[in-house]
Amino acid sequence: MSDIVELAIVLDCADPGALARFWAAALRYQVVGGAGSYVMLLPDRRPGPQILLQRVPEAKTAKNRMHLDVHTADIESEADRLTQLGAHRVEGTVRAEHGSHWILMTDPEGNEFCVCDGGAC
């Protein structure tokens, strides 16, 4: 048995190709290819989890039980950059708790994620 653990994230979506373009630009990942209902993203020559976008027939109907946090020192600038790529701010205010600050956003298909300052998110 191997002691190596690698993290891969699977995100259900309606259009993996379109959402792959958003997340690749948002995370500075590369789209490495697709097969059938899947498109895979990998970090661009740096550590990070594999992201697999999976086409599913059902639409998103409720809040995500798990979400991604994008950590950056300047959350406002990053939120603006992601908005230009197709993301949406859920609220106009910055949330704060336990010394951490974040902006709640959604990707182009409505999946929630946060832009965090890297504190205790």
C-alpha positions in Angstrom: 0.0 0.0 0.0 1.3 3.5 -0.9 1.5 6.3 1.6 1.2 8.9 -1.2 -2.1 10.8 -1.1 -3.0 13.0 -4.0 -6.1 15.2 -4.2 -8.4 15.3 -7.2 -11.5 17.5 -7.3 -14.5 16.6 -9.4 -17.0 19.3 -10.2 -20.4 18.4 -11.7 -21.5 20.8 -14.5 -23.6 21.1 -17.6 -20.9 22.1 -20.0 -17.4 20.8 -19.0 -15.7 22.5 -22.0 -17.0 26.0 -21.2 -16.5 25.6 -17.5 -12.9 24.3 -18.1 -12.0 27.5 -19.9 -13.2 29.5 -16.9 -11.5 27.4 -14.2 -8.3 27.1 -16.2 -8.0 30.9 -16.5 -9.2 31.4 -12.9 -6.7 29.0 -11.3 -4.0 29.4 -14.0 -4.3 25.7 -14.8 -4.0 24.0 -18.1 -6.8 22.1 -19.9 -5.1 18.8 -20.6 -8.0 17.1 -22.5 -11.4 15.6 -22.4 -13.1 12.3 -23.0 -16.8 11.7 -23.1 -18.4 13.6 -20.2 -15.1 14.8 -18.7 -12.5 17.5 -19.1 -9.3 17.5 -17.0 -7.4 20.5 -15.7 -3.9 20.3 -14.1 -1.7 23.0 -12.5 0.7 24.7 -14.9 4.1 23.2 -13.7 3.4 23.6 -10.0 1.8 21.5 -7.2 -2.0 21.4 -6.9 -4.9 19.1 -7.2 -6.2 17.7 -10.5 -9.6 19.1 -11.3 -12.1 17.0 -13.3 -15.2 18.6 -14.7 -18.0 16.1 -15.2 -21.1 16.6 -17.3 -24.3 15.7 -15.4 -27.9 15.9 -16.7 -29.3 17.6 -13.6 -29.0 21.3 -12.9 -27.5 22.7 -9.7 -30.4 23.3 -7.3 -28.9 24.1 -3.9 -25.9 25.5 -2.1 -22.7 23.5 -2.6 -21.8 21.2 0.4 -18.1 21.7 -0.6 -16.5 24.6 -2.4 -13.2 25.9 -3.6 -11.3 28.7 -1.9 -9.0 30.8 -4.1 -6.3 32.3 -1.8 -4.8 35.7 -2.7 -3.4 38.7 -0.9 -5.7 41.2 -2.7 -9.2 39.7 -2.7 -10.8 42.7 -4.4 -8.5 42.7 -7.4 -8.8 38.9 -7.7 -12.6 39.1 -7.5 -12.6 41.7 -10.2 -10.3 39.5 -12.4 -12.6 36.5 -11.9 -15.7 38.6 -12.7 -14.1 39.5 -16.0 -13.7 35.8 -16.7 -17.4 35.1 -16.1 -17.7 34.7 -12.3 -20.3 36.6 -10.2 -20.2 38.2 -6.8 -22.9 36.8 -4.6 -22.8 39.8 -2.2 -21.3 43.2 -2.4 -19.7 43.0 1.0 -16.5 41.3 2.2 -17.1 38.6 4.8 -14.8 38.4 7.8 -14.4 35.8 10.6 -11.5 34.8 12.8 -9.1 37.2 11.1 -9.9 35.9 7.6 -11.6 37.9 4.9 -13.4 36.5 1.8 -15.7 37.3 -1.0 -18.4 34.8 -1.9 -18.7 34.2 -5.7 -20.1 31.8 -8.2 -18.6 30.4 -11.4 -20.5 30.8 -14.7 -22.7 27.7 -13.8 -23.6 29.0 -10.3 -21.1 26.8 -8.3 -20.1 28.7 -5.2 -16.5 29.5 -4.3 -14.7 32.0 -2.2 -11.8 34.4 -2.8 -9.9 34.5 0.5 -7.0 36.4 1.9 -5.4 33.1 3.0 -6.1 33.6 6.7 -8.1 31.0 8.5 -10.4 30.2 5.5 
